[in-house]
């Protein structure tokens, strides 16, 4: 869906440029990609309805990992600015890494 939407956007912009040929060609291609977008949307909705729990779990884990990565970046900045001690930096870093990889170890 993302790719087809991007193609439609790019083709719409290209259509506005004068290439000295019939712009209906762009309309036909855009229409084709709109059909692809519709089909992709239907497949996405079907897949989501069939695997809703798993998809939500993966999304939650990805968001959680993103938060841990942000925490890690903040801790590194605090350490570089000498706001926290090396010992505290290592402790925070270990805790963050433990949380990031906790589900991998349980598999």
MDTraj code that builds the backbone (N, CA, C; nanometers):
import mdtraj as md
import numpy as np

residues = "UNK UNK UNK UNK UNK UNK UNK UNK UNK UNK UNK UNK UNK UNK UNK UNK UNK UNK UNK UNK UNK UNK UNK UNK UNK UNK UNK UNK UNK UNK UNK UNK UNK UNK UNK UNK UNK UNK UNK UNK UNK UNK UNK UNK UNK UNK UNK UNK UNK UNK UNK UNK UNK UNK UNK UNK UNK UNK UNK UNK UNK UNK UNK UNK UNK UNK UNK UNK UNK UNK UNK UNK UNK UNK UNK UNK UNK UNK UNK UNK UNK UNK UNK UNK UNK UNK UNK UNK UNK UNK UNK UNK UNK UNK UNK UNK UNK UNK UNK UNK UNK UNK UNK UNK UNK UNK UNK".split()
xyz = np.array([
    [0.0822, -0.1186, 0.0000],
    [0.0000, 0.0000, 0.0000],
    [0.0867, 0.1250, 0.0000],
    [0.1901, 0.1226, 0.0813],
    [0.2774, 0.2393, 0.0916],
    [0.3438, 0.2672, -0.0430],
    [0.3915, 0.1624, -0.1063],
    [0.4597, 0.1792, -0.2348],
    [0.3625, 0.2294, -0.3412],
    [0.2446, 0.1703, -0.3477],
    [0.1498, 0.2129, -0.4507],
    [0.1059, 0.3574, -0.4285],
    [0.0885, 0.3968, -0.3051],
    [0.0522, 0.5369, -0.2777],
    [0.1637, 0.6313, -0.3214],
    [0.2879, 0.5909, -0.2951],
    [0.4018, 0.6739, -0.3351],
    [0.4094, 0.6846, -0.4868],
    [0.3872, 0.5731, -0.5565],
    [0.3900, 0.5746, -0.7028],
    [0.2810, 0.6675, -0.7556],
    [0.1623, 0.6596, -0.6995],
    [0.0520, 0.7468, -0.7425],
    [0.0894, 0.8929, -0.7219],
    [0.1473, 0.9230, -0.6077],
    [0.1876, 1.0613, -0.5796],
    [0.2917, 1.1096, -0.6802],
    [0.3920, 1.0258, -0.7058],
    [0.4983, 1.0629, -0.7998],
    [0.4428, 1.0780, -0.9418],
    [0.3566, 0.9868, -0.9831],
    [0.2986, 0.9946, -1.1174],
    [0.2116, 1.1184, -1.1333],
    [0.1398, 1.1534, -1.0292],
    [0.0562, 1.2729, -1.0333],
    [0.1435, 1.3972, -1.0505],
    [0.2576, 1.4008, -0.9825],
    [0.3498, 1.5135, -0.9976],
    [0.4124, 1.5142, -1.1367],
    [0.4495, 1.3973, -1.1873],
    [0.5088, 1.3882, -1.3210],
    [0.4089, 1.4287, -1.4291],
    [0.2836, 1.4008, -1.4047],
    [0.1783, 1.4332, -1.5015],
    [0.1731, 1.5836, -1.5283],
    [0.2105, 1.6623, -1.4284],
    [0.2062, 1.8075, -1.4425],
    [0.3214, 1.8633, -1.5266],
    [0.4239, 1.7820, -1.5505],
    [0.5380, 1.8257, -1.6301],
    [0.5058, 1.8021, -1.7777],
    [0.5463, 1.8949, -1.8613],
    [0.5188, 1.8838, -2.0040],
    [0.6255, 1.7975, -2.0704],
    [0.5904, 1.6717, -2.1034],
    [0.6824, 1.5792, -2.1687],
    [0.6532, 1.5681, -2.3189],
    [0.5664, 1.6487, -2.3721],
    [0.5290, 1.6493, -2.5133],
    [0.4640, 1.5187, -2.5589],
    [0.3932, 1.4536, -2.4697],
    [0.3120, 1.3391, -2.5117],
    [0.1840, 1.3379, -2.4299],
    [0.0936, 1.2534, -2.4700],
    [-0.0408, 1.2502, -2.4122],
    [-0.0366, 1.2178, -2.2631],
    [-0.0982, 1.3025, -2.1839],
    [-0.0996, 1.2839, -2.0384],
    [-0.2002, 1.1765, -1.9949],
    [-0.2788, 1.1279, -2.0884],
    [-0.3728, 1.0204, -2.0558],
    [-0.2990, 0.8928, -2.0165],
    [-0.1760, 0.8792, -2.0646],
    [-0.0946, 0.7638, -2.0270],
    [-0.0769, 0.7611, -1.8755],
    [-0.0498, 0.8789, -1.8180],
    [-0.0357, 0.8871, -1.6725],
    [-0.1655, 0.8490, -1.6028],
    [-0.2782, 0.8948, -1.6579],
    [-0.4084, 0.8626, -1.5968],
    [-0.4325, 0.7122, -1.5930],
    [-0.3961, 0.6432, -1.7020],
    [-0.4149, 0.4984, -1.7077],
    [-0.3275, 0.4283, -1.6032],
    [-0.2034, 0.4713, -1.5932],
    [-0.1123, 0.4090, -1.4965],
    [-0.1557, 0.4399, -1.3533],
    [-0.1978, 0.5644, -1.3297],
    [-0.2458, 0.6032, -1.1961],
    [-0.3685, 0.5192, -1.1597],
    [-0.4587, 0.5009, -1.2549],
    [-0.5782, 0.4191, -1.2299],
    [-0.5396, 0.2756, -1.1952],
    [-0.4405, 0.2219, -1.2659],
    [-0.3929, 0.0864, -1.2377],
    [-0.3364, 0.0782, -1.0951],
    [-0.2563, 0.1762, -1.0560],
    [-0.1987, 0.1753, -0.9215],
    [-0.3041, 0.1996, -0.8134],
    [-0.4100, 0.2711, -0.8472],
    [-0.5203, 0.2867, -0.7514],
    [-0.5878, 0.1518, -0.7262],
    [-0.5979, 0.0698, -0.8311],
    [-0.6530, -0.0653, -0.8141],
    [-0.5587, -0.1499, -0.7277],
    [-0.4272, -0.1372, -0.7528],
    [-0.3299, -0.2082, -0.6696],
    [-0.3423, -0.1670, -0.5237],
    [-0.3605, -0.0378, -0.5003],
    [-0.3756, 0.0134, -0.3637],
    [-0.4990, -0.0465, -0.2978],
    [-0.6095, -0.0506, -0.3715],
    [-0.7334, -0.1074, -0.3189],
    [-0.7141, -0.2547, -0.2836],
    [-0.6491, -0.3303, -0.3743],
    [-0.6260, -0.4733, -0.3488],
    [-0.5333, -0.4919, -0.2279],
    [-0.4317, -0.4099, -0.2172],
    [-0.3395, -0.4199, -0.1043],
    [-0.4110, -0.3883, 0.0264],
    [-0.4992, -0.2894, 0.0226],
    [-0.5774, -0.2534, 0.1419],
    [-0.6658, -0.3701, 0.1849],
    [-0.7294, -0.4354, 0.0891],
    [-0.8141, -0.5508, 0.1209],
    [-0.7315, -0.6633, 0.1831],
    [-0.6127, -0.6900, 0.1254],
    [-0.5263, -0.7957, 0.1799],
    [-0.4788, -0.7601, 0.3203],
    [-0.4448, -0.6339, 0.3402],
    [-0.4001, -0.5896, 0.4730],
    [-0.5115, -0.6088, 0.5756],
    [-0.6322, -0.5687, 0.5398],
    [-0.7447, -0.5822, 0.6330],
    [-0.7745, -0.7291, 0.6634],
    [-0.7664, -0.8132, 0.5612],
    [-0.7906, -0.9570, 0.5809],
    [-0.6828, -1.0161, 0.6721],
    [-0.5583, -0.9828, 0.6428],
    [-0.4466, -1.0329, 0.7238],
    [-0.4600, -0.9844, 0.8679],
    [-0.4951, -0.8570, 0.8844],
    [-0.5099, -0.8026, 1.0197],
    [-0.6223, -0.8725, 1.0949],
    [-0.7338, -0.8955, 1.0275],
    [-0.8460, -0.9600, 1.0970],
    [-0.8128, -1.1044, 1.1351],
    [-0.7322, -1.1727, 1.0524],
    [-0.6973, -1.3114, 1.0810],
    [-0.5882, -1.3245, 1.1879],
    [-0.5026, -1.2240, 1.1991],
    [-0.3872, -1.2317, 1.2890],
    [-0.3782, -1.1110, 1.3823],
    [-0.4917, -1.0600, 1.4227],
    [-0.4979, -0.9361, 1.4997],
    [-0.4122, -0.9413, 1.6269],
    [-0.4247, -1.0454, 1.7038],
    [-0.3516, -1.0564, 1.8312],
    [-0.2008, -1.0529, 1.8074],
    [-0.1546, -1.1329, 1.7113],
    [-0.0108, -1.1374, 1.6833],
    [0.0416, -1.0037, 1.6327],
    [-0.0338, -0.9391, 1.5442],
    [0.0093, -0.8105, 1.4898],
    [0.0154, -0.7063, 1.5999],
    [-0.0842, -0.7029, 1.6850],
    [-0.0847, -0.6062, 1.7947],
    [0.0317, -0.6315, 1.8907],
    [0.0615, -0.7589, 1.9160],
    [0.1738, -0.7921, 2.0042],
    [0.3055, -0.7438, 1.9433],
    [0.3246, -0.7696, 1.8128],
    [0.4483, -0.7268, 1.7460],
    [0.4589, -0.5742, 1.7467],
    [0.3488, -0.5059, 1.7174],
    [0.3500, -0.3594, 1.7186],
    [0.3848, -0.3066, 1.8578],
    [0.3285, -0.3676, 1.9599],
    [0.3571, -0.3240, 2.0971],
    [0.5044, -0.3442, 2.1306],
    [0.5594, -0.4593, 2.0909],
    [0.7024, -0.4861, 2.1169],
    [0.7919, -0.3881, 2.0408],
    [0.7556, -0.3562, 1.9172],
    [0.8350, -0.2612, 1.8399],
    [0.8314, -0.1218, 1.9035],
    [0.7148, -0.0816, 1.9507],
    [0.7046, 0.0476, 2.0187],
    [0.7867, 0.0471, 2.1468],
    [0.7791, -0.0619, 2.2202],
    [0.8544, -0.0741, 2.3443],
    [1.0044, -0.0659, 2.3168],
    [1.0504, -0.1353, 2.2133],
    [1.1926, -0.1318, 2.1775],
    [1.2336, 0.0093, 2.1354],
    [1.1476, 0.0794, 2.0658],
    [1.1772, 0.2168, 2.0254],
    [1.1952, 0.3064, 2.1476],
    [1.1111, 0.2852, 2.2467],
    [1.1224, 0.3636, 2.3703],
    [1.2531, 0.3324, 2.4409],
    [1.2899, 0.2041, 2.4463],
    [1.4170, 0.1672, 2.5097],
    [1.5359, 0.2270, 2.4351],
    [1.5295, 0.2290, 2.3025],
    [1.6376, 0.2884, 2.2236],
    [1.6475, 0.4387, 2.2512],
    [1.5337, 0.5037, 2.2668],
    [1.5330, 0.6456, 2.3003],
    [1.5932, 0.6681, 2.4389],
    [1.5555, 0.5821, 2.5329],
    [1.6145, 0.5899, 2.6673],
    [1.7659, 0.5727, 2.6599],
    [1.8095, 0.4778, 2.5798],
    [1.9520, 0.4509, 2.5649],
    [2.0250, 0.5742, 2.5109],
    [1.9649, 0.6397, 2.4131],
    [2.0248, 0.7606, 2.3556],
    [2.0333, 0.8719, 2.4604],
    [1.9290, 0.8882, 2.5394],
    [1.9280, 0.9917, 2.6432],
    [2.0347, 0.9632, 2.7483],
    [2.0462, 0.8355, 2.7877],
    [2.1481, 0.7967, 2.8865],
    [2.2877, 0.8269, 2.8322],
    [2.3115, 0.7969, 2.7046],
    [2.4422, 0.8247, 2.6439],
    [2.4711, 0.9744, 2.6431],
    [2.3695, 1.0547, 2.6135],
    [2.3877, 1.2002, 2.6144],
    [2.4191, 1.2506, 2.7550],
    [2.3491, 1.1974, 2.8537],
    [2.3753, 1.2376, 2.9919],
    [2.5175, 1.2008, 3.0331],
    [2.5617, 1.0836, 2.9905],
    [2.6973, 1.0388, 3.0226],
    [2.8015, 1.1273, 2.9531],
    [2.7790, 1.1565, 2.8249],
    [2.8726, 1.2406, 2.7509],
    [2.8825, 1.3806, 2.8104],
    [2.7747, 1.4300, 2.8649],
    [2.7737, 1.5633, 2.9275],
    [2.8190, 1.5572, 3.0735],
    [2.8582, 1.4379, 3.1165],
    [2.9066, 1.4124, 3.2523],
    [2.8035, 1.4469, 3.3595],
    [2.6776, 1.4227, 3.3258],
    [2.5690, 1.4446, 3.4223],
    [2.5505, 1.3204, 3.5090],
    [2.5827, 1.2030, 3.4518],
    [2.5780, 1.0800, 3.5308],
    [2.7173, 1.0173, 3.5318],
    [2.7418, 0.9368, 3.6315],
    [2.8733, 0.8723, 3.6479],
    [2.8857, 0.7528, 3.5542],
    [3.0088, 0.7089, 3.5278],
    [3.0267, 0.5898, 3.4434],
    [2.9570, 0.4663, 3.5015],
    [2.9614, 0.4534, 3.6332],
    [2.8983, 0.3383, 3.6982],
    [2.7463, 0.3407, 3.6754],
    [2.6863, 0.4570, 3.6922],
    [2.5422, 0.4716, 3.6716],
    [2.5064, 0.4505, 3.5238],
    [2.5905, 0.5009, 3.4369],
    [2.5708, 0.4829, 3.2928],
    [2.5667, 0.3339, 3.2583],
    [2.6621, 0.2574, 3.3080],
    [2.6668, 0.1136, 3.2806],
    [2.5449, 0.0413, 3.3367],
    [2.5034, 0.0817, 3.4561],
    [2.3864, 0.0191, 3.5181],
    [2.2607, 0.0437, 3.4336],
    [2.2411, 0.1697, 3.3928],
    [2.1254, 0.2021, 3.3085],
    [2.1314, 0.1268, 3.1755],
    [2.2484, 0.1237, 3.1170],
    [2.2674, 0.0563, 2.9879],
    [2.2347, -0.0930, 2.9984],
    [2.2804, -0.1568, 3.1049],
    [2.2514, -0.2990, 3.1259],
    [2.1013, -0.3231, 3.1412],
    [2.0345, -0.2375, 3.2180],
    [1.8903, -0.2528, 3.2385],
    [1.8132, -0.2354, 3.1073],
    [1.8539, -0.1378, 3.0295],
    [1.7868, -0.1147, 2.9016],
    [1.8075, -0.2336, 2.8093],
    [1.9303, -0.2807, 2.7977],
    [1.9579, -0.3955, 2.7107],
    [1.8851, -0.5203, 2.7574],
    [1.8762, -0.5370, 2.8880],
    [1.8031, -0.6516, 2.9430],
    [1.6568, -0.6459, 2.9007],
    [1.5977, -0.5268, 2.9057],
    [1.4584, -0.5118, 2.8659],
    [1.4393, -0.5273, 2.7158],
    [1.5337, -0.4784, 2.6373],
    [1.5228, -0.4887, 2.4926],
    [1.5242, -0.6337, 2.4475],
    [1.6130, -0.7146, 2.5084],
    [1.6331, -0.8514, 2.4612],
    [1.5628, -0.9567, 2.5478],
    [1.4768, -0.9164, 2.6385],
    [1.4176, -1.0142, 2.7307],
    [1.3320, -1.1187, 2.6597],
    [1.2564, -1.0831, 2.5558],
    [1.1735, -1.1818, 2.4865],
    [1.2563, -1.2746, 2.3996],
    [1.3694, -1.2267, 2.3507],
    [1.4549, -1.3120, 2.2670],
    [1.5122, -1.4244, 2.3498],
    [1.5507, -1.3956, 2.4726],
    [1.6101, -1.4986, 2.5599],
    [1.5085, -1.6038, 2.6005],
    [1.3808, -1.5683, 2.6041],
    [1.2799, -1.6649, 2.6495],
    [1.2357, -1.7610, 2.5402],
    [1.2823, -1.7372, 2.4169],
    [1.2429, -1.8250, 2.3064],
    [1.3259, -1.9499, 2.3052],
])
top = md.Topology()
chain = top.add_chain()
for i, resn in enumerate(residues, 1):
    res = top.add_residue(resn, chain, resSeq=i)
    for name in ("N", "CA", "C"):
        top.add_atom(name, md.element.get_by_symbol(name[0]), res)
traj = md.Trajectory(xyz[None], top)
